[in-house]
Amino acid sequence: MISLSPTLKARLATPLEIGGVRVNSRVLQSPLSGVTDLVFRRLVRRYAPTSMTYTEMVQASRLRYVRELPKIMEVSPDEKPISIQLFDCRPDFLAEAARMAEEEGADTVDINMGCPVNKITKKGGGSKLLREPETAEAIVRAVANAVSVPVTVKTRIGWDENEINILEFARRMEDAGAQMITIHGRTRKQGYTGQANWQWIGEVKKALTIPVIANGDIVSVESAVLCLEQTGADGVMCSRGTLGYPFLVGEIDYFLKNGEKKQPPTLVERLECAKEHLQMLWEYKGARGVQQARKHMTWYIKGFPGANELRDKLARVASVEEGCELIDGAIAYRGRL
Ligand SMILES: Cc1cc2nc3c(=O)[nH]c(=O)nc-3n(C[C@H](O)[C@H](O)[C@H](O)COP(=O)(O)O)c2cc1C
C-alpha cells in the first residue's frame, strides 16, 4: 500500500507559486493536442478544481493572420488556473500571441519547447529550441516583456541520448525570465517511447530556484509519489494517463492532500463520463465534435469486456444518439456480469 511520507506531505502542503500566481494543487493537466480542449479541461477540473490545466498548443505565427481567436485558444471565464500554450520560433510573433493569450484570460503563458513532430521542429519550433538556446532565451525574454502574467516553459531533457543538455538549458530559461519549467523526461529522439528519465529532472530541480514540474509516465498515484520522491520536483504533470480517464489529476491531487486514496470511479461511472464527453463535444463543436469524440470513447472503453468489437463501432460513430446507444449497450452488458 502506498503511503505519503511526512516529509513529502510537508513539502507539498504550500501552494505552487508560479511567479505571482498561486496554485493550490501540485498536480497539473498537460497540454495535449487534439485532446485538452475546453470540454476535456472542464471534465478534468470537475475532479481537480484547483489544478492548473493547459490549452492545446497554438501556433503563434498563425494568430497573426486570423481575425477570430481559434477555438483551441478559447478559455472559459470560470477556468482558473489556466495556461495557454504557444509554439513558434519567432520571439516577436510569440510576444504578440502572448498578449492575445493574456487578453483571453491566461493565468500563465507556456512556451512549447518539447514537441518532437517533424513538421514543427523543421520550422524551428518545439524541441528544436533545445538546439537553439539563444533563440529560446530570446523568446522567453520577448514574451516576459510583452505580458504581465508569468511565462513558463515545457521541454524535454535533450535532442537525443548524446545531446542531453537540459541542465544548461533550464538554467538559461530561468535566467531569461521563465517562472516555471516543466520537463518531460524523454529526449526528442525518443518521441513517446521508452521510459521517462526522472533522474535528469532531479538534477534540474537541484540547480534552479523556479518551480520544476516533472512530466513523463505519471499514470497513477503510485508513479506520482515515486516521481516526487525521486526528483524533489515541485509538482507532477499528467499526460497520456488522462486519455479516457479525466479522473487521474483529481485522484493524485486528493492523495497528496489527504494521504489516502480517493475511491476510483466504477466502470459504469467511466462509461457515463464517456457519454457526457460526447454530448459536450457535440454541443461545443457540432459534427466536428462528434468526430473528435470517437477517439475519446475508444480510450474510455480500454480494458472493458468486449472492448475490441465496441471500439470499431465507436470509431465510426456519427451522432450523439448512436454513441450513447453503443455505450448504454456496454453498460447493460456489464450489468449482466
Ligand atoms: C496526443 C498527444 C498530444 C500532445 N500534445 C502536446 C501539446 O500540445 N503540447 C505539449 O507541450 N505537449 C504535448 N504532448 C506531450 C505531453 O504533454 C507529455 O509531455 C508527454 O505525453 C509525456 O507524458 P506521458 O509519458 O505521461 O504521456 C502531447 C502528447 C500526446 C500523446
The ligand as an ORCA input file, in Angstrom:
! r2SCAN-3c Opt
* xyz 0 1
  C      -1.723     13.111    -28.272
  C      -0.663     13.954    -27.622
  C      -0.682     15.325    -27.795
  C       0.280     16.132    -27.181
  N       0.214     17.485    -27.335
  C       1.071     18.285    -26.671
  C       0.971     19.715    -26.745
  O       0.093     20.278    -27.415
  N       1.877     20.432    -26.035
  C       2.850     19.858    -25.258
  O       3.640     20.556    -24.629
  N       2.966     18.524    -25.185
  C       2.091     17.734    -25.843
  N       2.193     16.372    -25.718
  C       3.194     15.802    -24.790
  C       2.593     15.557    -23.395
  O       2.119     16.749    -22.819
  C       3.625     14.918    -22.440
  O       4.731     15.766    -22.328
  C       4.077     13.533    -22.891
  O       2.996     12.764    -23.363
  C       4.813     12.782    -21.775
  O       3.988     12.397    -20.712
  P       3.370     10.901    -20.575
  O       4.508      9.932    -20.642
  O       2.713     10.921    -19.211
  O       2.389     10.746    -21.673
  C       1.285     15.546    -26.367
  C       1.317     14.151    -26.224
  C       0.360     13.365    -26.820
  C       0.412     11.863    -26.618
*
